[in-house]
Amino acid sequence: MSNAQELARMIHLAERVVIFTGAGISTESGIPDFRSPGGVWSKMQPIYFQDFVASRDARREAWTRVFNGAAGWVGAHPNAGHYAIAELVKQGKVSAVITQNVDNLHQDAGVPDHQVIELHGNASYAKCLDCGMRHELEELRAPWEAGEEIVCVNCAGLLKTATISFGQAMPEAEMERASAEAEASDLFIVLGSSLVVYPAAGIPVLARRAGSKLVIVNREATDLDPYAHMVLNTEIGALMGDVMDELKVM
């Protein structure tokens, strides 16, 4: 039995699948990861949340990176892995997609917003740090080009992309939802995460402890590999495309 056949069989037999994605699924769409050589943080220093709030210069630099596309987190297209996940959600096999990514590609592939749990936020729009109001990035380009402070039209609070920056608290509601989904799953599939960034990397541990079967698909080994029922070091898009083909005949 091939790896794709075995994973398809596990998905077929499961009643509640949860998918957990990291940078590895989106690198196949051309989005750089964070920590590897050539990744985002090897090219530029992260701007810490406290510095963003305290310094106009830091805010200006952050918005400059947004509008010149320096980080490269948005503007790409979903790949076969994203579309396979979206189809599994549509079929009712996957109850939730938990992601460490900020690129909005799961939603772009067709996963409904309410079934995507974003642990590290979203780079495709901005939020007010005071009232939480959402602002679309293109609406903010004009004040940035004019050199103005970018603030909320509702309360004049500071705006920031809806990502979770270094030094910024993890979103409590999303962490609680992710933990609950993990513990309720009977099959938990990690796609493209090195599982080194905590507390997010603790979510698969919760699933495993609750009795869920754990599958890890990543190009490199992870610290959780010894606890997984299946470990595959391969490309995600090709694998998930084959998995979907196998599921069609089951």
N, C-alpha and C positions, 0 to 999 in steps of 0.2 A: 504494500500500500504506500503510495507516495505521500509526501508531507502535506500536499494540498488535499488529498483524499482524506487523510487522518483528521486534519483540522476541520474540513467540511463535515465529517462525521460527528465530531464533537459539537459543532454548531447545530447540526440537525437534531441531535439528541437533547440539547440544552433547552430549558424553558425560559431562562432569563439571562441573556448575554449582556455584559457591559464591556465597552471598548475604552481603552485608556491610550491616548496618543501623545507622542512627544515629537521633537524636532525631526526625527528620522523619517516620518511620513511626509513631511513638507519639503525636505531637501530634494525629494524626487520631483518637486514642482519648481525647483530652482531657488527656494528660500534658504538662506544660509542658517546654520545652527549658531549657537551662542559660544560654545567653549572650545571647540576643536581648532586646530591650526587652520587659519583662514576664516574662522568663524567671526561673528559680529564683534565679540569683545577682544579679539586679537587686533582689530583694526581701529577701534575707538574705545575710550574709557566710558563705562556706564555712568549715567548721571543719577546720583542718589536722590531719593525722595526729599530728604531734608534740605539738600542743596537746591533742588527745584523750587521748593516753597520759599526758601530764604533769599535766593539770589535771582535778580532780574536777568543777569548775564547767563546764568545756568538755564533759565527758562527760554531765553532767546536761542541758546545753542540747541536745546531739546526740540524746539519748534523748527529750527533750521534743518535738523536731521529728519524731521517728519516730512517737510515739504520738498526737500531735495532727494528723498528716498535713500538716504545713506544706509539705514539699517536693512532695507530690502525686505521688510516684513509683510508688506501688502503689495497688491498688484499682480500677483501670480494667479495661476489657474489650478483648480483641483486636478489631481491625477487619479489613476485607476484605484488606488487605495482609498481615497476619499469617496469615490463613487460607489465602491463596493460596500463601504460602511453605510452610506446613505441608503442603498438598496436594502441592506439588512434591517435598518431602522424602519423603512417603509413596509417591509414584510412582517414587522412586529417581533422579529427575533432579538433585536437590540433595544433595550429599554432606555439606555443613556450612553452618550459619548462624553467621557471625561477627557479634557485636553489640557496640556501644558502650553499649547501653542496660542499665539495671539493673532493669527493671520486670517481668521474668519473663513477658512477654506472648507470646513465641515458644513457651515451654513450655505456657502456658495455651491456646494455639491448637492444640496437638497435636504440636509438634516434640519428639522424645525428648531428654531431658537430655543424652545423650552426643553429640548432633549440634549442640548449641548451645555455641558458644565465647564466653564472656563476658569481654571484655577489661577491663571496668570493674566487674566483680563483679555482685552481686545485692542489691537492697534488701528483698527479701521474707523474709529470714531473717537470723540473726546467726551469727557464728563467733567462737570463742575465739582471741585473738591469740597464745596460747601453744601450746595443743595442737591447735587447728584444729577442735574439735568443733562440730557444727552445733546451733543452738538455734532453735526456732520463736519468733517474736516474741510471740505471745499468752502464752507461758509466762513472758515477762519483764515483762509489764504489771504484775503484782502487786508485785514488788519496786520497780519504778519508781514506782508510786503510793504505796508506803510510804516513798519517799525513800532507799531503800537503794542501795548500790553494786551494779551489775549484773555478776555474775561467773559463771564457768563452774562447773557442778555437778561436773565431772570433776576440774579442777585448780585452781579458784579464780582462774584467769587472767581478765584483762579481756575483756569481750565487746564487739563492735562489729558493726553491720550489715555484711554481706558485700560491701559496696561498696568500691571502691578510692578512698580519699580523696586530696585534694591532699597531696602530700608523701609518699605511700605508694608503695612500689615496685610496678611493674606485675607481674602474675602471670606468672612465667617460663614455666610449662608451657603456659598458654593462648596466650601470644605465639608460642611455638614451634609449637604445633598450628596456629594461624592462618596462620603463615608457610608451613608445609608444605602446608596445604590450598590456599592461594593459588597456590603454585607448581605444584601438581598439577592445577589447574583448566584447562579450556579456554574457560570463559565465567565472568566475574567480574562480578556485578551489585551495584552500590552503590545502596541505597535510603534516602534521607533523611539523608545525612551531608554536612556542610559540608566535611569532610576538612581540618580545620585543627588537630585535636588529635593530636599525635604522642606516642608512636610508632605509635598505632593507625592513623593516616592513611597510614602508610607501607606498610600491607598491600596495598592495591590496586596500588601501584607494583611490588611484588614479583610480583604476578600478571601485570601488563603486561610486565615485563621477561622473564618466563618464557614469553611467547608467548600468554598468554590474551587473549581478546577482552574489552574493558572497556566496561561500560555504566554510566552514571551517571544516576540519577533523583533530582532534588532540586529544591526550589522555586527556589533561587538558584544562580547559577553557582559553580563550585568551581575551585580552582587546577589540578586534574587534568583539567578538561574538554578541553584541547587534545590530551590523550593518549588520550582515549576514542574507541571506535569508534561509540558512540551516546550522545548527551546529551539528556535530556528534562527540561524544567522544568515539572513537572506534579504533580498530586496522586497519591500512590502507590496508595491503595486503589482508586480508580476505574480507574486504568491496569491494575493487576494483576488486577482482576476481568475486564476486557476481555481481557487476555492469556490467562487461564484459559479463557474462552469460545472464543477462537481455537484454543487447543491441543486442545480437544475435537473439532475437525473436521479435525485434521491426521493 
